[in-house]
C-alpha cells in the first residue's frame, strides 16, 4: 500500500485520492494550492459580496424574511458561518438543522448556544427513531454505514426548505472532501449539486431505491427526497461553499468562535482521535469512523493528523504515532449502537467481513483479521521525518492549543459543564 510522503493518507482513501509522481497526495496538493497559488482573496470576497447582494435583492422582490439558508449542526463551522454572515455582512439567515437523532450532549449544548447567540430563526427536522433504525440497519449491511441518513438529510432537507420558502441561496462552510483528499480544485468554484450529494455523500443511493428494503417506506425517506428539477429551477436555488471565497482555517475559526460566541470544545479523551473541537456533535461518528478503519485500514486519527501535518503544527513522525495509538481502537459506544440495531457485536463484525480491503486486511492462522500494512510499518518514513520541525508556539500539543487537542501531559482544563466534560456512551435523540 502506498502512503503519501507528506501526510499519512493511503492510496485507497475515500472518496477519491490521487498520488502524483512525487508520491504526494491530492489532499496535500490542494492544501498547498490554498497557500501557493496566486489567489486573489480580495477579488473572491468581491464575488461573494456580489452573490449575497443578489440574494438581498431577491429577498426584497419575493417578500422573503430571510436572505439565505445556512445548514447547521451546532459545530464550530456552523458557528463561524452564521457569525460571518450575520455580524460581518448583516444578513438574516434561516438556520436549518437536520436532527439525525444520534446526538451528543456537547452537540446539543453547542446547537442551543448557536441559536441563542445568533438570534436567528431556526427550523429543525427530527428524524423518527423507527425510520432511523430501519435505514441504519439496512445501510450497515448494504454499504457498512450507519449514518447514511445523516448525510442524506443535511444535504437534502435544506433544499426542501429553500423550495418551500422560495429562498434561492444555501451557504455551506468548507467543501470537506476537498480539504481531506483534494477531490476538487480551489479553482473550480465547486457548488452543491444533486449529483455530488448522491455520489459523495449518499454513496450513490437515491432514497427511492430504499423503499421496500428492511420495511422502509416512502414516509421514512421523505426528508431525503431532493426537490424536482422544476422546483429547483423555479426557486433558482444554488448551494455555495464559503471556503471558495475565504482563506479557510477550521482551527482559527474554532478559536474565534470560542471567544466571540462561546462555542465549547470537549475536555475528555476521545476513543478515536486527539482533536477536541471537530465533529463533537456527532455521537455515531466513532462507530462510523471505526467502520472506515475496518474496511480501509485508516480512521479519524489519520484525517486529523494529516491536517495538522499540512498546517505545519505536527511532524509526520508524531502523526504516525498518533495514528498507531487511535486508529484501531474499538469505540466504547459500539455496544450501544449494536443494542439499538438489535444485533450483537459478533453480528456487527460479520457484516464487515466482505467489505474489508484485501490489500490491507488478511486473516492469520487463528482466523483473526490483522492488518497486512499500515503507515507505521514504514520505518524508513519515520526515520527520515525525524529531521522535520514543527512550530513550538503553535504546535498541536503546545500550551496554546491545550483546549483543542488532547495531550495526556497537558490535559485540557474542565469547564464545569457535564455536556462537554464527560463522554456520552448513549446518543440523545433530542
C-alpha positions in Angstrom: 0.0 0.0 0.0 1.3 3.4 -0.9 1.2 6.3 1.6 1.5 10.0 0.9 5.1 11.1 1.5 3.9 14.4 3.2 0.8 13.4 5.2 -0.5 9.9 6.2 -3.2 9.1 3.7 -3.1 5.7 2.0 -3.8 5.5 -1.7 -7.1 3.7 -1.0 -8.5 6.7 0.9 -12.2 7.6 0.1 -13.9 9.1 -1.7 -11.1 9.6 -4.2 -7.4 10.4 -3.7 -4.6 10.7 -6.3 -0.9 10.4 -5.8 1.4 12.4 -8.2 4.8 11.3 -9.5 6.5 12.6 -6.3 4.3 10.4 -4.1 2.3 13.3 -2.7 -1.5 13.0 -2.4 -4.1 15.4 -4.0 -5.2 16.5 -0.5 -1.7 17.8 0.3 -1.5 19.5 -3.2 -5.0 21.1 -2.6 -3.7 22.5 0.8 -0.6 23.8 -0.9 -2.7 25.4 -3.6 -4.5 27.5 -1.0 -1.1 28.9 0.1 1.0 28.9 -3.1 -1.5 29.7 -5.9 -1.7 33.3 -6.7 -5.3 33.5 -5.4 -6.7 37.0 -5.2 -8.8 36.6 -2.0 -9.9 40.2 -2.2 -11.4 39.5 -5.7 -13.0 36.3 -4.4 -14.5 38.3 -1.5 -15.9 40.8 -4.1 -17.5 37.8 -5.9 -19.0 36.6 -2.7 -20.4 40.0 -1.9 -22.0 40.1 -5.4 -23.7 36.8 -4.7 -25.2 38.0 -1.4 -26.2 41.4 -2.8 -28.2 39.4 -5.4 -29.7 37.4 -2.5 -30.7 40.6 -0.7 -32.4 41.9 -3.9 -34.3 38.6 -4.4 -35.4 38.6 -0.8 -36.9 42.1 -1.3 -38.5 41.2 -4.6 -40.0 37.9 -3.2 -41.1 39.4 0.1 -39.0 36.9 2.0 -38.0 37.2 5.6 -34.5 35.6 5.1 -31.6 36.3 2.7 -30.3 32.7 2.7 -30.3 29.3 4.4 -27.4 28.0 6.5 -27.5 24.3 7.3 -26.2 24.0 10.9 -25.4 21.2 13.3 -24.0 23.4 16.1 -20.4 22.6 15.4 -17.5 25.1 15.0 -18.2 25.6 11.3 -21.9 26.3 11.9 -21.0 28.9 14.4 -18.5 30.6 12.1 -20.7 30.6 9.1 -23.6 32.2 10.9 -21.3 34.7 12.7 -19.7 35.8 9.5 -23.0 36.2 7.6 -24.8 38.0 10.3 -22.1 40.0 12.1 -19.9 40.8 9.1 -22.4 41.1 6.3 -25.6 41.9 8.1 -27.6 39.1 6.5 -30.6 37.4 8.1 -30.1 33.7 7.5 -32.6 31.0 8.3 -30.8 28.2 10.2 -31.8 24.7 9.2 -30.9 21.6 11.2 -31.5 18.0 10.2 -31.6 16.1 13.5 -30.4 12.6 12.8 -31.1 11.5 16.4 -27.5 10.4 17.1 -26.6 13.5 19.1 -24.0 14.1 21.8 -24.7 16.3 24.9 -21.9 18.6 23.7 -23.6 18.9 20.3 -26.9 19.8 21.7 -25.3 22.3 24.1 -23.5 24.0 21.2 -26.5 24.0 18.9 -28.6 25.7 21.6 -25.7 28.1 22.1 -25.6 29.0 18.4 -29.3 29.7 18.3 -29.1 31.9 21.4 -26.0 33.8 20.4 -27.1 34.4 16.8 -30.7 35.4 17.5 -31.6 33.8 14.1 -34.8 32.0 13.2 -34.3 28.2 13.0 -36.0 25.1 11.7 -35.1 21.7 13.0 -36.4 18.4 11.5 -36.0 15.4 13.8 -35.9 12.0 12.1 -38.0 9.4 14.0 -36.1 6.6 15.7 -38.2 4.0 13.9 -37.1 5.2 10.4 -33.5 5.8 11.7 -33.5 2.2 12.9 -34.7 0.8 9.6 -32.4 2.8 7.4 -29.3 2.4 9.6 -29.8 -1.3 9.8 -30.2 -1.7 6.1 -27.3 0.6 5.1 -25.0 -1.1 7.6 -25.4 -4.3 5.7 -25.5 -2.7 2.3 -22.5 -0.4 2.5 -21.2 -0.6 6.0 -22.5 2.8 7.2 -25.0 3.5 10.0 -25.0 7.2 9.3 -26.3 7.3 5.7 -29.3 9.2 6.8 -27.1 12.0 8.4 -25.6 12.9 5.0 -28.7 12.4 3.1 -30.7 14.6 5.5 -28.3 17.6 5.8 -27.6 17.6 2.1 -31.3 17.4 1.1 -33.6 18.9 3.7 -32.2 22.5 3.5 -33.1 22.4 -0.2 -36.6 21.2 0.6 -36.9 24.3 2.9 -35.4 26.5 0.2 -38.1 25.5 -2.2 -40.9 25.8 0.4 -39.9 29.3 1.4 -38.6 30.4 -2.0 -35.1 31.2 -0.7 -32.5 31.0 -3.6 -29.3 30.7 -1.7 -27.9 27.9 0.6 -24.5 28.6 2.2 -22.2 25.9 3.4 -18.8 26.2 5.1 -15.9 24.2 3.6 -16.0 21.6 1.0 -15.0 18.7 3.3 -13.8 16.3 0.7 -11.6 18.9 -0.9 -9.9 19.7 2.4 -9.2 16.0 3.1 -8.4 14.3 -0.2 -8.3 17.2 -2.7 -11.2 15.8 -4.7 -11.8 19.2 -6.4 -9.5 22.1 -7.2 -9.8 25.5 -5.5 -10.0 27.0 -9.0 -13.2 25.0 -9.7 -15.5 27.2 -7.5 -17.4 24.0 -6.9 -21.1 24.3 -5.9 -23.5 21.9 -4.3 -25.4 19.7 -6.8 -27.9 16.9 -6.6 -25.3 14.6 -8.3 -22.4 15.4 -5.9 -24.8 14.9 -3.0 -25.7 11.4 -4.3 -22.3 10.3 -5.3 -20.2 11.7 -2.5 -22.5 12.0 0.5 -25.0 9.3 -0.1 -22.8 6.5 -1.5 -24.6 6.5 -4.9 -28.0 5.8 -3.4 -31.1 7.9 -4.0 -33.7 7.4 -1.3 -36.3 6.0 -3.5 -34.2 2.9 -4.1 -34.5 2.1 -0.3 -38.3 1.7 -0.4 -39.3 -1.9 0.4 -35.9 -2.8 1.8 -36.0 -3.7 5.5 -39.6 -2.4 5.7 -38.5 1.1 4.7 -41.5 3.1 3.5 -41.9 6.3 1.5 -42.6 8.1 4.8 -39.2 7.0 6.1 -37.4 8.6 3.2 -39.4 11.8 3.0 -36.7 14.2 4.3 -34.1 12.7 1.8 -36.1 13.3 -1.4 -34.4 16.1 -3.4 -36.7 18.7 -5.0 -37.6 18.2 -8.6 -35.7 20.0 -11.4 -38.7 22.3 -12.0 -38.8 23.2 -8.3 -35.0 24.0 -8.3 -35.3 26.0 -11.5 -38.4 28.0 -10.2 -36.7 28.8 -6.9 -33.3 29.4 -8.7 -31.6 28.0 -5.6 -27.9 27.3 -5.5 -25.6 26.0 -2.8 -22.2 27.6 -2.4 -19.2 27.0 -0.2 -17.6 29.8 1.8 -14.2 28.1 1.5 -14.1 29.1 -2.2 -14.2 32.8 -1.2 -12.3 33.0 2.1 -9.0 31.6 3.3 -10.5 28.8 5.3 -8.9 27.6 8.6 -11.0 25.4 10.8 -8.8 25.8 13.9 -8.7 29.6 13.7 -12.5 29.6 13.3 -12.9 27.4 16.3 -10.7 29.7 18.4 -12.6 32.8 17.2 -16.0 31.2 18.0 -14.8 30.2 21.4 -14.0 33.9 22.1 -16.9 35.5 20.3 -19.9 33.2 20.8 -18.7 30.7 23.5 -18.5 27.7 21.3 -17.2 24.9 23.5 -14.8 22.0 22.6 -14.9 18.9 24.8 -12.4 18.2 27.5 -12.2 14.4 27.7 -10.1 12.0 25.8 -11.8 10.6 22.8 -11.6 7.0 21.6 -10.6 7.6 18.0 -8.9 11.0 17.7 -7.0 13.6 19.6 -9.0 16.5 18.2 -11.3 18.1 20.8 -13.3 20.6 18.6 -14.3 18.9 15.4 -17.3 16.6 14.9 -18.1 16.6 18.6 -21.8 16.9 17.9 -21.9 13.6 16.1 -22.3 10.7 18.6 -22.2 7.9 16.0 -19.1 9.3 14.3 -16.8 6.9 16.3 -18.7 3.9 15.0 -18.9 5.4 11.5 -15.2 6.0 11.6 -14.4 2.6 13.0 -16.2 1.0 10.1 -14.0 3.1 7.8 -11.0 1.6 9.6 -12.3 -1.9 9.4 -12.9 -1.6 5.7 -9.9 0.5 4.5 -7.4 0.4 7.3 -7.3 4.1 8.3 -9.5 6.2 10.5 -10.2 9.6 12.0 -6.8 10.0 13.6 -5.3 9.7 10.1 -7.7 12.5 8.9 -6.9 14.8 11.8 -3.1 14.1 12.0 -2.8 14.7 8.2 -4.5 18.1 8.5 -2.2 19.0 11.4 0.9 18.0 9.3 -0.3 20.1 6.4 -0.7 23.1 8.6 2.9 22.6 10.0 1.7 22.0 13.5 2.7 18.4 13.7 5.6 16.3 12.4 4.8 13.3 10.3 6.7 11.1 12.8 4.4 12.2 15.6 1.4 11.8 13.3 2.3 8.2 12.7 2.5 7.6 16.5 -1.0 9.1 16.9 -2.4 7.0 14.1 -1.0 3.9 15.7 -2.5 5.0 19.1 -6.0 5.8 17.9 -7.0 4.3 14.5 -7.6 0.7 15.6 -9.5 1.5 18.8 -12.9 -0.1 19.1 -15.3 2.7 20.2 -16.8 2.5 23.7 -20.2 3.3 22.1 -20.2 0.3 19.8 -22.2 -1.8 22.3 -24.9 0.8 22.5 -25.4 1.0 18.7 -25.5 -2.7 18.4 -28.2 -2.7 21.0 -30.1 0.0 19.1 -29.7 -2.0 15.8 -30.7 -5.2 17.7 -27.6 -7.1 16.7 -24.6 -8.5 18.7 -21.0 -7.3 18.3 -20.3 -10.6 16.6 -23.0 -9.8 14.1 -21.5 -6.3 13.6 -18.1 -7.8 12.7 -19.6 -10.4 10.4 -21.3 -7.6 8.4 -17.9 -6.1 7.7 -16.3 -9.4 6.6 -16.9 -8.9 2.9 -16.3 -5.2 3.0 -12.6 -5.3 4.1 -10.0 -4.2 1.6 -7.8 -7.3 0.9 -4.8 -5.1 0.2 -4.9 -4.0 3.9 -6.5 -6.9 5.7 -5.8 -10.7 6.0 -6.7 -13.5 8.3 -3.9 -15.0 10.4 -3.6 -18.7 11.2 -6.1 -18.4 14.1 -8.7 -17.0 11.7 -8.5 -13.5 13.1 -8.3 -10.4 11.0 -5.0 -8.5 11.1 -3.6 -5.6 9.0 -1.2 -6.5 6.2 0.1 -3.0 6.0 -0.1 0.3 7.9 1.6 3.7 7.7 3.6 2.8 10.8 5.1 -0.3 9.1 7.1 2.1 7.0 10.1 2.6 9.4 12.1 4.4 6.7 9.4 7.1 6.6 9.6 7.5 10.4 13.4 7.7 10.4 13.5 10.3 7.6 11.0 12.5 9.2 12.9 12.9 12.4 14.5 15.9 10.6 11.2 17.7 10.4 10.5 20.7 12.6 7.2 22.0 14.0 6.4 25.4 15.3 6.9 25.3 19.1 4.4 28.1 19.9 1.6 26.8 17.7 2.4 23.1 17.6 -0.6 20.7 18.0 0.2 19.9 21.6 1.5 23.2 22.8 0.2 25.1 25.8 -1.7 27.5 23.4 -3.6 24.6 22.0 -4.4 22.8 25.3 -8.2 23.1 24.9 -8.1 22.0 21.2 -6.1 18.8 21.2 -5.8 16.1 23.9 -2.4 15.9 25.4 -2.1 13.5 28.4 0.9 15.5 29.6 -1.1 18.7 29.5 -4.8 17.8 29.6 -7.4 20.3 28.8 -9.0 22.3 31.7 -12.5 21.3 32.6 -15.3 23.8 32.0 -17.6 22.6 34.8 -20.3 21.6 32.3 -21.1 17.9 32.1 -22.1 18.3 28.5 -18.5 18.9 27.4 -16.6 17.4 30.3 -18.0 13.9 30.2 -18.4 11.4 27.3 -21.8 10.0 26.4 -22.0 6.3 26.0 -25.5 6.6 24.6 -26.9 9.0 22.0 -29.5 11.6 22.7 -32.3 11.8 20.2 -33.4 15.3 21.4 
